[in-house]
Amino acid sequence: MNLTMRRMIASGVFACAALNAAGYSSASSPDAWQALYDTTAQACLKQSGLKKAKVIEGPVLFSNTILYKIKGVWPQAHMKGKTGRVYCLHPYPNGQPEIVDAP
């Protein structure tokens, strides 16, 4: 093995070590992210209070919060079955969802 080849291998090893030290190799798997999205979406749907609630937009990921837009039917009798939309902000990994009306 010549000197150039050794330098290339050494550079690759150091680059991998630097990435590992920066935390890139320990990122969450796609399955872990999907589990987080599923859990937070279900919590938001429940917290929305809407009947037949479903996520219509999202997830939108912020540094420590996930945003969903939810659509469903208002459960109150005086709303006479009108469709409603709400936004849900869910802090993760733990936290209570916060619901606000959406246009």
C-alpha positions as CSV (number, residue, x, y, z in Angstrom):
1,M,0.0,0.0,0.0
2,N,1.5,3.3,-1.0
3,L,1.6,6.5,1.0
4,T,-1.2,8.2,-0.9
5,M,-3.5,5.2,-0.2
6,R,-2.6,5.2,3.5
7,R,-3.4,9.0,3.7
8,M,-6.8,8.4,2.0
9,I,-7.7,5.7,4.4
10,A,-6.5,7.7,7.4
11,S,-8.5,10.7,6.2
12,G,-11.6,8.5,5.9
13,V,-11.2,7.1,9.4
14,F,-10.7,10.6,10.9
15,A,-13.7,11.9,9.0
16,C,-15.9,9.1,10.3
17,A,-14.6,9.6,13.8
18,A,-15.4,13.4,13.6
19,L,-18.9,12.7,12.4
20,N,-19.5,10.2,15.1
21,A,-18.2,12.7,17.7
22,A,-20.6,15.3,16.3
23,G,-23.5,12.9,16.8
24,Y,-24.4,12.2,13.2
25,S,-24.0,8.4,13.4
26,S,-26.4,8.3,16.4
27,A,-29.3,10.0,14.7
28,S,-32.7,8.4,15.2
29,S,-33.9,5.9,12.7
30,P,-36.8,6.5,10.3
31,D,-38.9,4.0,12.4
32,A,-38.2,6.0,15.6
33,W,-39.3,9.2,13.9
34,Q,-42.4,7.6,12.6
35,A,-43.3,6.2,16.1
36,L,-42.9,9.8,17.5
37,Y,-45.1,11.2,14.7
38,D,-47.7,8.5,15.3
39,T,-47.7,9.0,19.1
40,T,-48.0,12.8,18.9
41,A,-50.6,12.7,16.2
42,Q,-52.8,10.4,18.2
43,A,-52.4,12.6,21.3
44,C,-53.3,15.7,19.2
45,L,-56.4,14.0,17.7
46,K,-57.6,13.1,21.2
47,Q,-56.9,16.5,22.6
48,S,-58.7,18.3,19.7
49,G,-62.1,17.3,21.0
50,L,-63.4,17.0,17.4
51,K,-65.5,14.1,16.3
52,K,-64.1,12.1,13.3
53,A,-60.8,14.0,13.7
54,K,-58.0,13.4,11.2
55,V,-54.7,15.1,10.5
56,I,-54.9,17.1,7.3
57,E,-51.4,18.8,7.5
58,G,-48.2,17.9,9.2
59,P,-46.2,16.8,10.9
60,V,-44.2,20.0,10.9
61,L,-41.1,19.5,13.0
62,F,-39.6,22.4,15.1
63,S,-36.7,22.1,17.5
64,N,-38.8,20.6,20.3
65,T,-42.4,20.8,19.0
66,I,-44.4,19.1,16.3
67,L,-47.3,21.0,14.6
68,Y,-50.4,19.3,13.1
69,K,-53.5,20.7,11.5
70,I,-56.6,18.7,12.3
71,K,-60.0,18.6,10.8
72,G,-63.2,17.2,12.3
73,V,-66.7,17.8,13.4
74,W,-67.5,20.1,16.4
75,P,-69.1,18.0,19.1
76,Q,-71.3,20.8,20.6
77,A,-75.0,20.6,19.7
78,H,-75.2,24.3,18.9
79,M,-72.5,23.9,16.2
80,K,-75.0,21.6,14.3
81,G,-72.4,19.3,12.9
82,K,-70.2,22.0,11.4
83,T,-66.7,21.1,10.4
84,G,-63.9,22.5,12.5
85,R,-60.2,22.9,12.1
86,V,-57.6,23.3,14.8
87,Y,-53.8,23.5,15.1
88,C,-52.1,21.3,17.6
89,L,-48.6,22.0,19.0
90,H,-47.1,19.0,20.7
91,P,-43.9,19.4,22.7
92,Y,-41.8,16.2,22.3
93,P,-40.6,13.8,23.5
94,N,-42.9,14.5,26.4
95,G,-45.5,17.2,26.9
96,Q,-49.2,18.0,26.6
97,P,-50.6,19.0,23.2
98,E,-52.0,22.6,23.0
99,I,-55.0,23.2,20.7
100,V,-55.9,26.5,19.0
101,D,-58.6,27.2,16.4
102,A,-57.5,27.3,12.8
103,P,-59.0,29.3,9.9
